[in-house]
Structure formats: structure tokens, C-alpha cells
Amino acid sequence: MIAGELKNKVDKLWEMFWTGGVVNPLDVIEQITYLMFIRDLDDMDRIKEKECNMLDLTHTSIFPADSRQFRWSVFKDLPAASMYEIIQSRVFPFIKTLHADENSTYSKYMSDAIFKIPTPQLLEKIVTSIDELNVKDKDMRGDLYEYLLSKIATAGTNGQFRTPRHIIRMMVEMLALTPDDIICDPACGTSGFLVNAAVYLKNTYGIDLLMNEKNKDHYNNDMFHGYDMDRTMLRIGAMNMMTHGIKNPNIEYRDSLSDLNTDTGKFTKILANPPFKGSLDADIVSTDLLKVTKTKKTELLFLALFLRMLRVGGRCASIVPDGVLFGSSTAHKAIRKEIIERHRLEAIISMPSGVFKPYAGVSTAVIVFTKTNHGGTDKVWFYDMQSDGFSLDDKRVSVEQNDIPDIIARFKNLTAEADRERTEQSFLVPKSEIVDNGYDLSINKYKRSNYVEEVYPMPSEILAEINELESEIQGGLRELGAMLNG
């Protein structure tokens, strides 16, 4: 995460937007994204020009011959009014036309860019501030973008909210990704799961991932897939991926639950925090999903969707609201039975309700399963997370207690969990017991409390202590009275 001088500069840049009247966090991130993109266009074009000159090749600039003022290096030094006119009426229309240019990786995400900076004076200050941000390094650029995204503090209208990055990293590590994986988040938002998957793969496989041409090409073009129905989040998510070094992420506008999404048996890993809130019109939901669980509840339909989208042997880690685990409706029981009987349910990690504060106070869990089409659930691992390393109030400050390292270590060695008691934080439950309980996956159904016998004094002893205290009080009052009267 960024710190020090760079963090201070970003905070000041954010404050410029706020005091200038641009108060929607998504609008702020979008406008910063566009301006950074415009700066990158100039940088990339000048680098290509130098390379062509060194190799004695002809350079064809991305900028039209008569459009020198479109360049960041030129308009940044112009007076505020001139800069504003050029960017608003010429540069923004120009970047919208770049989607046909195959050499511009970012361009297809800019086709519906809208300029929202209200005044020339504000634009001049913002351009100067962005120009001073030294974030040429991809890792630094990624950290900058993550910091900007951390400022989104409002829940979405459809039940989306930003997933804490440490929870995402835990889920990524539990799935043990490999360079051959094809990874999808069907409700990707700002692409947090995909970004952290990319970071995990780079840190784990390093040279073998980025120096092997086959792996590198797969990593840049075919590995990461994300769908969303919010075009603003989609654009921010795509830019988030690209600022983390993914050259051509497959981030698309798509209603994942509709008939328009035909993905079947395509992905080896799915990581997601799908929207929980509200219901859908059953007429637009794919009939394949309704066959598994006849419902309008998105949290149940997404689980059915994950099963369809995964290849046989593919694995999923998803956040679900607690109601999915113990809901008594026919649809709730149907999806749990489907996962347990026809596939292999691996783990349920129950999380405290404060994990998603200040965005939401819902109680959630992480469910991990493998698609098999022929069963395989033997024992299910349950973990009762008490702390995620942060306080569970709205402030979410760092605390010493953190169960996440223990969760990851124990999940990677489940054979050692066989002898754990039900009174402990984690334990295994046989499938037969879960079936007998109507496929209930609530940890409270199986966890046992460790009662400690409390020994209380006899009533006569308590009464004697009260009389003794009363006697002392009366004695003190008599002494005080004597002093006042003397």
C-alpha cells in the first residue's frame, strides 16, 4: 500500500475533487483514470518514437499530425482556460475514437468516457497534481489504484460492497492457483479478486510465469475473466487490472445470471462475492439455473451458476450470506444438497458480522467446493473465525488477533484436523451428519460450547458479607458526624 509523500499527494488530489464539487467517489476515480490514461498515451507514444528512431524505422504516432496539443506534455503547460477547452472538446472526443486502434490496450474501456471536471481552475490543479505523481512502476501504479478504491465507502444498490483485500487474499491462497488456471469472477465490480489472483501468481511462480512465453501469453490474454452490469465499475475494474500489469483482461458487460451468459464448463477457478440483496425477475434468469434451485434470490442462483461455469475438477471460493447455509426454503435446501451430493463440498469458514463494516453489517461465510458431477463430499471442514486482524466496529483498526494465517495453514493440512474437538475453532463434520440435519451448514449446528462450572458462595455467606459492609458504612458515617459536630 502507498505511504508517505505519495499518499499525501493522493489525499490532496482527492481533496481537490471534493472541494471542487466532484463528491461521488466513483466519479473521482473515473476522472483520475481518464487523465492518467491520457498521460500514458503521450508517454507510450514518445517511447515508441524513440525506439523507432534507434532502429531507423518509421514511427506512426497515435496522435493526428495536426493534434500536438492533445499531448499531455503540451497541454499541461497551457493557461487554465485553454487547457480546459482542449481537454473537454478535443482530447476526450479523441480518446473515444481510439477503440479501433489495436495498439492501444486501454482504449476500448474509454469509448464512453464523460468529462466531469467543472472548472478550468480545478482542472489545472488536478493536472498539475497528477503530473507530480511518480507512478511509472506497475506495482506502484497498482498500489495507487488500490488506495483510490479503498476510498469507496458506500454499498451498491444491488447488494454489492467492496470486499476487504485481506479476505480476498485468504480465499485466493485457499484455492492454490496455478499458471494454467482460467479464472473468473462473474460479479467482478472493481476486479479485486482477479487483481489479487494475479498478484498471488506473480509472487508464487515469478520467473516461470512471466519469462515462459506460453504462460506469459496466457496470463496477459486468457487467464482472467470478469463480468459486471455496472458500466462505471466495469471500467474501473478493467483499469485496475491493467494498472496491475495485465495487458488484455477479459472484463465484459454481462448479466451473469441471464440466458445471455452461456459459459459452461469453461473455468478452472471461480472467486466471487456476488450480490446478496434483492430478487430478480425469473423471466430473465437462465432456465439451467432455475432447474437447480427454483428461486429469485441472487445468492442461490450464483452458486448454481458457479457449478455450471466450472470445468469438472474446477474449484470455487465464494462469500455467501449466512442465510444460504441454514435457510429452510426448498430452494435453499436444493442448492446445498446439489453441492454436497453431486459435487465435493470442502469447507465453510464462518466470519464475524463486522468483517464488511463500515459498508454493511451482514453475517457471512466463505464456501469452498469442487465441481465433480459425481459426488465426493466425505467430511466438511468448519472454521469459526473470531477475528480477521481488524476491530469489528466501523473504524476497523488493526488488532493483534488474526485467525486468517491459522485458517490458511489448517486448510492446507486437513488430515491434521481429524482429531479436533467440536469445542475448538475448527473441526471436521462427516457428510452423514450434515445429511441427517437437512443439509444445514450453519457452524452453530455442529459446534459445541465448552462449559466451565462456576462455583458461587452460599446465600448465607453473601448475606454475612453484606451485613459486614453495612456495618462498616454505618461506622464511617458515625465518625464523619462526630467530626462535623466537634
Residue pairs with C-beta under 8 A, 6 or more apart in sequence:
1 143
1 146
1 147
2 10
2 140
2 143
2 144
2 147
6 133
6 134
6 135
6 140
6 144
7 147
9 129
9 132
9 133
10 133
10 144
10 147
10 148
12 129
13 32
13 126
13 129
13 130
13 133
14 28
14 148
14 151
16 122
16 125
16 126
16 129
17 23
17 27
17 28
17 31
17 122
17 126
18 28
20 117
20 118
20 119
20 122
20 125
21 118
21 122
22 28
22 31
22 116
22 117
22 118
25 151
25 152
25 153
25 154
26 152
26 232
26 233
26 236
27 116
28 148
28 151
29 148
29 149
29 151
29 152
29 236
30 113
30 116
30 232
30 235
30 236
31 115
31 116
31 117
31 126
32 130
32 148
33 235
33 236
33 239
34 92
34 95
34 110
34 113
34 115
35 126
35 127
35 130
36 130
37 95
37 106
37 110
37 239
38 72
38 87
38 91
38 95
39 72
39 130
39 131
40 106
41 62
41 63
41 72
41 95
41 104
42 71
42 72
42 73
43 72
44 62
45 61
45 62
45 63
45 71
46 73
48 59
49 59
49 61
51 57
52 58
52 59
53 59
62 98
62 101
62 103
62 104
63 70
63 71
64 70
67 90
67 94
68 74
69 75
69 78
69 86
69 90
70 86
70 90
70 91
70 94
72 131
75 82
75 83
75 86
75 87
75 91
75 127
76 83
76 127
76 128
76 131
78 86
80 120
80 121
80 123
80 124
81 120
83 120
83 123
83 124
83 127
84 117
84 119
84 120
84 123
84 124
87 115
87 123
88 115
92 113
92 114
92 115
95 107
95 110
95 113
96 110
96 111
96 112
96 113
98 104
98 107
98 110
99 107
99 108
99 110
99 111
101 107
105 242
105 247
105 248
106 239
106 242
109 234
109 235
109 238
109 239
109 251
110 235
112 231
117 123
117 126
133 144
134 140
135 141
135 144
138 243
138 244
138 245
141 243
141 244
142 195
142 199
142 240
142 243
142 244
142 245
144 243
145 239
145 240
145 243
145 244
146 165
146 195
146 240
149 162
149 190
149 192
149 236
149 240
150 162
152 162
152 190
153 358
153 359
154 359
155 161
155 359
155 360
156 189
156 230
156 233
156 275
158 275
158 277
158 278
158 298
159 275
159 276
159 277
159 278
159 298
160 187
160 189
160 230
160 233
160 273
160 275
161 356
161 359
161 360
162 189
162 190
162 192
162 359
163 192
163 193
163 273
163 319
163 356
164 355
164 356
164 388
164 390
165 192
165 196
166 388
166 389
166 390
166 404
167 319
167 351
167 355
167 366
167 388
167 404
168 192
168 193
168 196
168 271
169 196
169 200
170 366
170 404
170 407
170 408
171 193
171 271
171 317
171 319
171 366
172 193
172 196
172 197
172 200
172 271
172 317
173 200
173 408
174 317
174 347
174 366
174 368
174 407
174 408
174 411
175 269
175 271
175 315
175 317
175 368
176 412
177 183
177 197
177 200
177 201
177 204
177 269
178 201
178 205
179 201
179 205
179 208
179 209
179 212
179 215
179 218
179 219
180 218
180 268
181 223
181 268
181 269
182 222
182 223
182 225
182 266
182 267
182 268
182 269
183 194
183 197
183 223
183 224
183 225
183 267
183 268
183 269
183 270
183 271
184 224
184 225
184 226
184 227
184 263
184 266
184 267
184 269
184 270
184 271
184 309
185 191
185 193
185 194
185 225
185 226
185 227
185 270
185 271
185 272
186 226
186 227
186 256
186 261
186 270
186 272
186 274
186 302
186 305
186 306
186 309
187 227
187 228
187 256
187 272
187 273
187 274
187 275
187 302
188 194
188 226
188 227
188 228
188 233
188 234
188 237
188 251
189 228
189 230
189 233
189 237
190 233
190 236
190 237
190 240
191 226
191 237
191 238
191 240
191 241
191 249
191 251
192 240
193 271
193 272
193 273
194 224
194 225
194 226
194 237
194 241
194 246
194 249
194 271
195 240
195 241
195 244
197 224
197 269
197 271
198 219
198 224
198 241
198 244
198 245
198 246
199 244
201 209
201 219
202 209
202 210
202 245
205 215
208 215
209 215
209 216
209 219
210 216
210 219
219 246
220 246
220 247
220 248
221 247
221 248
222 250
224 241
224 246
224 249
224 250
225 250
225 251
225 252
225 267
226 237
226 241
226 249
226 250
226 251
226 252
227 251
227 252
227 253
227 254
227 255
227 256
227 261
228 234
228 237
228 251
228 253
228 254
229 253
229 254
229 255
231 253
234 251
234 252
234 253
237 251
238 249
238 251
241 249
241 251
242 249
254 260
254 261
255 261
255 284
256 302
256 305
257 280
257 284
257 285
257 286
257 289
257 298
257 301
257 302
257 305
258 284
258 285
258 286
259 284
259 285
259 286
259 287
261 286
261 305
263 308
263 309
264 308
264 309
265 308
265 309
265 310
265 311
265 312
266 309
266 311
267 309
267 310
267 311
267 314
268 310
268 311
268 313
268 314
268 315
269 314
269 315
269 316
270 306
270 309
270 310
270 314
270 315
270 316
270 317
270 318
271 316
271 317
271 318
272 302
272 306
272 316
272 318
272 319
273 318
273 319
274 298
274 299
274 302
274 318
274 319
275 298
275 299
276 298
276 299
276 320
276 321
276 362
277 298
278 298
279 296
279 297
279 298
280 296
280 298
280 301
281 296
282 290
282 296
285 296
285 301
286 305
288 304
288 308
289 301
289 304
289 305
289 308
290 301
292 304
292 307
292 334
292 335
292 338
293 300
293 301
293 303
293 304
293 331
293 332
293 334
293 335
293 338
294 330
294 331
294 334
295 301
295 329
295 331
297 331
299 320
299 321
299 323
299 324
300 324
300 331
300 332
300 335
302 318
303 318
303 320
303 324
303 335
303 339
303 367
304 335
304 338
306 316
306 318
307 316
307 338
307 339
307 343
307 371
310 316
310 371
311 371
312 371
312 372
312 373
313 370
313 371
313 372
314 370
314 371
315 346
315 368
315 369
315 370
315 371
316 367
316 368
316 369
316 370
316 371
317 366
317 367
317 368
318 366
318 367
319 364
319 365
319 366
320 364
320 365
320 366
320 367
321 362
321 363
321 364
322 350
322 362
322 363
322 364
322 365
322 442
323 332
324 332
324 335
324 336
324 365
324 367
324 441
325 336
325 348
325 365
325 367
325 440
325 441
325 442
326 332
326 440
326 441
326 442
326 445
327 333
328 438
333 438
333 439
336 439
336 440
336 441
337 439
339 345
339 367
339 369
339 377
340 377
340 380
340 431
340 434
340 435
340 439
341 375
341 377
342 372
342 373
342 374
342 375
343 369
343 370
343 371
343 372
343 373
343 375
343 376
343 377
344 369
344 370
344 372
344 375
344 376
344 377
344 378
345 367
345 368
345 369
345 377
345 380
345 441
346 368
346 369
346 370
346 380
346 381
347 366
347 367
347 368
347 380
347 381
347 382
347 383
347 411
348 365
348 366
348 367
348 368
348 380
348 381
348 382
348 383
348 441
348 443
349 365
349 366
349 368
349 382
349 383
349 385
349 407
350 365
350 382
350 383
350 384
350 385
350 443
351 363
351 364
351 365
351 366
351 385
351 388
352 363
352 385
352 386
352 387
352 388
352 392
353 361
353 362
353 363
353 364
353 392
354 361
354 391
354 392
354 393
354 396
355 364
355 388
355 392
356 362
356 364
357 392
357 393
357 394
357 396
358 394
358 396
365 443
367 441
368 411
370 376
377 431
378 430
378 431
379 428
379 429
379 430
379 431
380 428
380 429
380 431
380 434
380 441
381 410
381 411
381 414
381 417
381 426
381 427
381 428
382 426
382 427
382 428
382 429
382 443
382 446
382 447
383 403
383 407
383 410
383 411
383 425
383 426
383 443
384 425
384 426
384 443
384 447
385 403
385 404
385 407
386 401
386 403
386 425
387 399
387 401
387 402
387 403
388 402
388 403
388 404
389 398
389 399
389 401
389 402
389 404
390 396
390 397
390 398
390 399
391 397
391 398
391 399
403 425
406 425
407 426
410 416
410 417
410 426
414 428
417 426
417 427
417 428
418 428
420 426
420 427
420 428
421 427
421 448
422 446
422 447
422 448
423 447
423 448
423 449
423 450
427 446
427 447
429 446
433 446
434 440
434 441
437 445
